[in-house]
């Protein structure tokens, strides 16, 4: 199970990446990989 701190760190990382105007297609793909992982952690917390 992930701690709230881990989820918060992931969220902040994603925000910084989204604010970067030089995002490439590959960067967007990687961003969504991180986003899906973070979302999975949140859902995991909700269901336990």
N, C-alpha and C positions, 0 to 999 in steps of 0.2 A: 504494500500500500504506500502511496506517495504522501509526503507531508504537505501541509498547506504552503510551507516555504518553497518546496520544490515546484509546486504548481505556479506559485507567484513568480518565481525566477523565470520559468518557461514563458509565462505571460509577458513579462517585461522584455524578454528576448524577442518575442514575436512582435511586440509593439515597435521596438527599435528597427527590426527588419522591415516592417511595413512602412515606416517613415523614411526609409532610404529610397530616394527617387531614382537610383541607378539599378533597381531590381531588374535582373535578366529573367528570361523564361526559366532557366535552370534554378535561379534563386527563388522564383515563385514556387516551383515544384518542391524544393527543399523546405520552404516555409510551410507549405501545406502538410508536408510530412510531419513537421514539428507540431503544427496545429492539431492534426488528428491525434497525435500521441498525447498532447496536453488534454484534449477533449476526452480521450479515453480514460485518463487519470481521473478527471472530474466525475465522469459517469461511474467509474469504479468506486469512488468514494460515496456517491449517492446511493448505490445499490448495496453497500455493505453495512 
